[in-house]
C-alpha cells in the first residue's frame, strides 16, 4: 500500500492557476487521503507508525525491504549527490528530472514482481497481513474528540507562532497529520468549527487568526494613536535652523527625515527607509539633537548585529529581547527616546510588550523597511502601525552605493524590479553562468579568495553551502592565506524550520539527530546545555529515546 502523495490532474481550465495554490491543494488533499487511509488500515487491524512528515506507515517491515521497494528514492538521492545539492526543494526538482517513462506492466506482472521482491526479504508482507487478521478486533479508535482537539491545538500553535494568520486548509492539513488515524477529517473539522463559534478563532475570508492576536494588534494601534500630538517637538523649527550646519553631511532625503522627526509632536513615530538609504546615519543626527534637549537615547534591535551597528554610531544599544527580559523599570522622571531598529523583524507580541512598558514621557521611533525580511515570530507590527496612520518619515535616496551604475541596480531592487535589475547587471558584465555545478563552485571560491572582505556567498541549501566552503578553504590554503594544518570539527546545523509545537511532537525527530537542552531536567537527570543523540522515535505514543554521552538511554514525552 502506497501512502504517498495525491496528484491532482486539472483539465479544461479557463484561467491560469498559480503553482503555489495547486501545491497547497495537493498538500491538503494528500493529508485527507492519508488520514482516511490510516483510519481504514487501523480498522483492518494493522499497527501503524507515524512516518516522515506525518504519513502513516504499516509496522512490521524492515528498513532494507522498504528501500528495495522504492528504487526511485535511491535514484533521487544519487542525483542530488551528483549535483552537490540537498533539501526538500532540490529533491522535488530531482524527482522530475530523473523520472523515466513508465513501463506498462499488467496486473499479473506487477504482482509477480512484488512477490519476487517479498520472497527475497523473507515474505514480510505475509506476516504483516497475518498479524492484522489476528489482532483486527483489538484495534479500535478511542477518544477521537480528544485527539481532534489536541491536533487542532498543535496545528494552531505551530502556525501562529510565526504568522499572525493561517489559511484554514493549512491548519486542517497539519491537524490531520498530527491525528493520523486517531481522528477523521469530519471530527477535526467539527472541533475547529466549535472553536470558531466560541471566538477562539476568527475568520477573515479563507484565513484564520486568534482572538489573542487580534487584541494584541488592536492594542498596539491604540497605543500609537493615543500618543498623537501629545508632546512638544524634540527641537523647535528655529532650533532646527541652527542645526543645519551639523546636518550638512547628510543627503537631502536624510535631512528632510531628520527634520520631520525632531519637529514631530507624536509619541510614536516611524522611519521607513530602503536598504542603503542611510537610516543609521540619520539616527545618529537625531540622537545628537535629542540629547541636547535632555533626552536619554537608547537603541534596541531584534538582532545583536543590528544593535552593534547602532553602537558604532555612538548610540547605546542592546537587543529588544534583552530589554524585555529585564522587566518594567520604575519611572524615574527621565525622558527617554527609544530607537527600535529593524522593526520589521519584531513580532506583534514583542512590540505590544514594549509599548506597555514605556512611560508617559518616553518617545519611540520605529525604524525599518516593510519590504525587507519579516521576523521569525508572528505579526507585522511595523507595517500595521504605518497602515493605521503612524507618522512616518521616508528615506528613499540610496546613499551607500557610490558607483552610479550599481546604484541604479540597487534602486531597481529596492522597488522590487528584480528582472530589470538582473538584466542591468548582465549588461554591465556582472552576471556569470556556469552549467557545470562543480565549475560554478570553483569559480565562486576563486572570486571569494580574490576579495574576501567585501564578498558574501549565498547558497540555496546546506549541501552546496558545505561544498563551497570546502572549496574556498582549499583556495585560501593554496594562496597561503590559511594554514595548511587542519583541525576537523563537527558543526551542527540548527533546525530553524522547527517551531515550538514541532519540538513537542516525536515524529519531527529522526534517529541520529542531535538535541541540545537549553534547560535541564532534574527528573531525567539532564543538565542545561547537554547534548544527546536521538536513538529512537515512537510516533504512536509520542515518545523520544535519546542517548547521553555516557551511553545511558532516556525515553520521554517531548511535551513534558
Secondary structure in CASP SS format (residue, H / E / C, confidence):
PFRMAT SS
TARGET T0000
AUTHOR 0000-0000-0000
METHOD secondary structure of the structure
MODEL  1
X C 1.00
X C 1.00
X C 1.00
X C 1.00
X C 1.00
X C 1.00
X C 1.00
X C 1.00
X C 1.00
X C 1.00
X C 1.00
X C 1.00
X C 1.00
X C 1.00
X C 1.00
X C 1.00
X C 1.00
X C 1.00
X H 1.00
X H 1.00
X H 1.00
X H 1.00
X H 1.00
X H 1.00
X H 1.00
X H 1.00
X H 1.00
X H 1.00
X H 1.00
X H 1.00
X H 1.00
X H 1.00
X H 1.00
X H 1.00
X H 1.00
X H 1.00
X H 1.00
X H 1.00
X H 1.00
X H 1.00
X H 1.00
X H 1.00
X H 1.00
X C 1.00
X C 1.00
X C 1.00
X C 1.00
X E 1.00
X E 1.00
X E 1.00
X C 1.00
X H 1.00
X H 1.00
X H 1.00
X C 1.00
X E 1.00
X E 1.00
X E 1.00
X C 1.00
X C 1.00
X C 1.00
X C 1.00
X H 1.00
X H 1.00
X H 1.00
X H 1.00
X H 1.00
X H 1.00
X H 1.00
X C 1.00
X H 1.00
X H 1.00
X H 1.00
X H 1.00
X H 1.00
X H 1.00
X H 1.00
X H 1.00
X H 1.00
X H 1.00
X H 1.00
X H 1.00
X H 1.00
X C 1.00
X C 1.00
X C 1.00
X C 1.00
X H 1.00
X H 1.00
X H 1.00
X H 1.00
X H 1.00
X H 1.00
X H 1.00
X H 1.00
X H 1.00
X H 1.00
X C 1.00
X C 1.00
X C 1.00
X C 1.00
X C 1.00
X C 1.00
X C 1.00
X C 1.00
X C 1.00
X H 1.00
X H 1.00
X H 1.00
X H 1.00
X H 1.00
X H 1.00
X H 1.00
X H 1.00
X H 1.00
X H 1.00
X H 1.00
X H 1.00
X H 1.00
X H 1.00
X C 1.00
X C 1.00
X C 1.00
X H 1.00
X H 1.00
X H 1.00
X H 1.00
X H 1.00
X H 1.00
X H 1.00
X H 1.00
X H 1.00
X H 1.00
X H 1.00
X H 1.00
X H 1.00
X H 1.00
X H 1.00
X C 1.00
X C 1.00
X C 1.00
X C 1.00
X C 1.00
X H 1.00
X H 1.00
X H 1.00
X H 1.00
X H 1.00
X H 1.00
X H 1.00
X H 1.00
X H 1.00
X H 1.00
X H 1.00
X H 1.00
X H 1.00
X H 1.00
X H 1.00
X H 1.00
X H 1.00
X C 1.00
X C 1.00
X C 1.00
X C 1.00
X C 1.00
X E 1.00
X E 1.00
X H 1.00
X H 1.00
X H 1.00
X H 1.00
X H 1.00
X H 1.00
X H 1.00
X H 1.00
X H 1.00
X H 1.00
X H 1.00
X C 1.00
X C 1.00
X C 1.00
X C 1.00
X C 1.00
X C 1.00
X H 1.00
X H 1.00
X H 1.00
X H 1.00
X H 1.00
X H 1.00
X H 1.00
X H 1.00
X H 1.00
X H 1.00
X H 1.00
X H 1.00
X H 1.00
X C 1.00
X C 1.00
X C 1.00
X E 1.00
X E 1.00
X E 1.00
X E 1.00
X C 1.00
X C 1.00
X E 1.00
X E 1.00
X E 1.00
X E 1.00
X H 1.00
X H 1.00
X H 1.00
X H 1.00
X H 1.00
X H 1.00
X H 1.00
X H 1.00
X H 1.00
X H 1.00
X H 1.00
X H 1.00
X H 1.00
X H 1.00
X H 1.00
X H 1.00
X C 1.00
X C 1.00
X C 1.00
X C 1.00
X C 1.00
X C 1.00
X C 1.00
X C 1.00
X C 1.00
X C 1.00
X H 1.00
X H 1.00
X H 1.00
X H 1.00
X H 1.00
X H 1.00
X C 1.00
X H 1.00
X H 1.00
X H 1.00
X H 1.00
X C 1.00
X C 1.00
X C 1.00
X C 1.00
X H 1.00
X H 1.00
X H 1.00
X H 1.00
X H 1.00
X H 1.00
X H 1.00
X H 1.00
X H 1.00
X H 1.00
X H 1.00
X C 1.00
X C 1.00
X C 1.00
X C 1.00
X C 1.00
X E 1.00
X E 1.00
X E 1.00
X E 1.00
X E 1.00
X E 1.00
X C 1.00
X C 1.00
X C 1.00
X C 1.00
X C 1.00
X H 1.00
X H 1.00
X H 1.00
X H 1.00
X H 1.00
X H 1.00
X H 1.00
X H 1.00
X H 1.00
X H 1.00
X H 1.00
X H 1.00
X H 1.00
X H 1.00
X C 1.00
X C 1.00
X C 1.00
X E 1.00
X E 1.00
X E 1.00
X E 1.00
X E 1.00
X E 1.00
X C 1.00
X C 1.00
X H 1.00
X H 1.00
X H 1.00
X H 1.00
X H 1.00
X H 1.00
X H 1.00
X H 1.00
X C 1.00
X C 1.00
X C 1.00
X C 1.00
X C 1.00
X E 1.00
X E 1.00
X E 1.00
X H 1.00
X H 1.00
X H 1.00
X H 1.00
X H 1.00
X H 1.00
X C 1.00
X C 1.00
X C 1.00
X C 1.00
X C 1.00
X C 1.00
X C 1.00
X C 1.00
X C 1.00
X C 1.00
X E 1.00
X E 1.00
X E 1.00
X E 1.00
X E 1.00
X E 1.00
X C 1.00
X H 1.00
X H 1.00
X H 1.00
X C 1.00
X C 1.00
X H 1.00
X H 1.00
X H 1.00
X H 1.00
X H 1.00
X H 1.00
X H 1.00
X H 1.00
X H 1.00
X H 1.00
X C 1.00
X C 1.00
X C 1.00
X C 1.00
X C 1.00
X E 1.00
X E 1.00
X E 1.00
X E 1.00
X E 1.00
X E 1.00
X C 1.00
X C 1.00
X C 1.00
X C 1.00
X C 1.00
X C 1.00
X C 1.00
X C 1.00
X C 1.00
X C 1.00
X C 1.00
X C 1.00
X H 1.00
X H 1.00
X H 1.00
X H 1.00
X H 1.00
X H 1.00
X H 1.00
X C 1.00
X C 1.00
X C 1.00
X C 1.00
X E 1.00
X E 1.00
X E 1.00
X E 1.00
X C 1.00
X C 1.00
X C 1.00
X C 1.00
X C 1.00
X C 1.00
X C 1.00
X C 1.00
X H 1.00
X H 1.00
X H 1.00
X H 1.00
X H 1.00
X H 1.00
X H 1.00
X H 1.00
X H 1.00
X H 1.00
X H 1.00
X H 1.00
X C 1.00
X C 1.00
X H 1.00
X H 1.00
X H 1.00
X H 1.00
X H 1.00
X H 1.00
X H 1.00
X H 1.00
X H 1.00
X H 1.00
X C 1.00
X C 1.00
X C 1.00
X C 1.00
X C 1.00
X C 1.00
X C 1.00
X C 1.00
X C 1.00
X H 1.00
X H 1.00
X H 1.00
X H 1.00
X H 1.00
X H 1.00
X H 1.00
X H 1.00
X H 1.00
X H 1.00
X H 1.00
X H 1.00
X H 1.00
X H 1.00
X C 1.00
X H 1.00
X H 1.00
X H 1.00
X C 1.00
X C 1.00
X C 1.00
X C 1.00
X C 1.00
X C 1.00
X C 1.00
X H 1.00
X H 1.00
X H 1.00
X H 1.00
X H 1.00
X H 1.00
X H 1.00
X H 1.00
X H 1.00
X H 1.00
X H 1.00
X H 1.00
X H 1.00
X H 1.00
X H 1.00
X H 1.00
X H 1.00
X C 1.00
X C 1.00
X C 1.00
X C 1.00
X C 1.00
X C 1.00
X C 1.00
X C 1.00
X C 1.00
X C 1.00
X C 1.00
X C 1.00
X C 1.00
X C 1.00
X C 1.00
X C 1.00
X C 1.00
X C 1.00
X C 1.00
X C 1.00
X C 1.00
X C 1.00
X C 1.00
X H 1.00
X H 1.00
X H 1.00
X C 1.00
X H 1.00
X H 1.00
X H 1.00
X C 1.00
X C 1.00
X C 1.00
X C 1.00
X C 1.00
X E 1.00
X E 1.00
X E 1.00
X C 1.00
X C 1.00
X C 1.00
X C 1.00
X E 1.00
X C 1.00
X C 1.00
X C 1.00
X C 1.00
X E 1.00
X C 1.00
X C 1.00
X C 1.00
X C 1.00
X E 1.00
X E 1.00
X E 1.00
X E 1.00
X E 1.00
X E 1.00
X E 1.00
X E 1.00
X C 1.00
X C 1.00
X C 1.00
X C 1.00
X E 1.00
X E 1.00
X E 1.00
X E 1.00
X E 1.00
X C 1.00
X C 1.00
X C 1.00
X C 1.00
X C 1.00
X E 1.00
X E 1.00
X E 1.00
X E 1.00
X C 1.00
X C 1.00
X C 1.00
X C 1.00
END
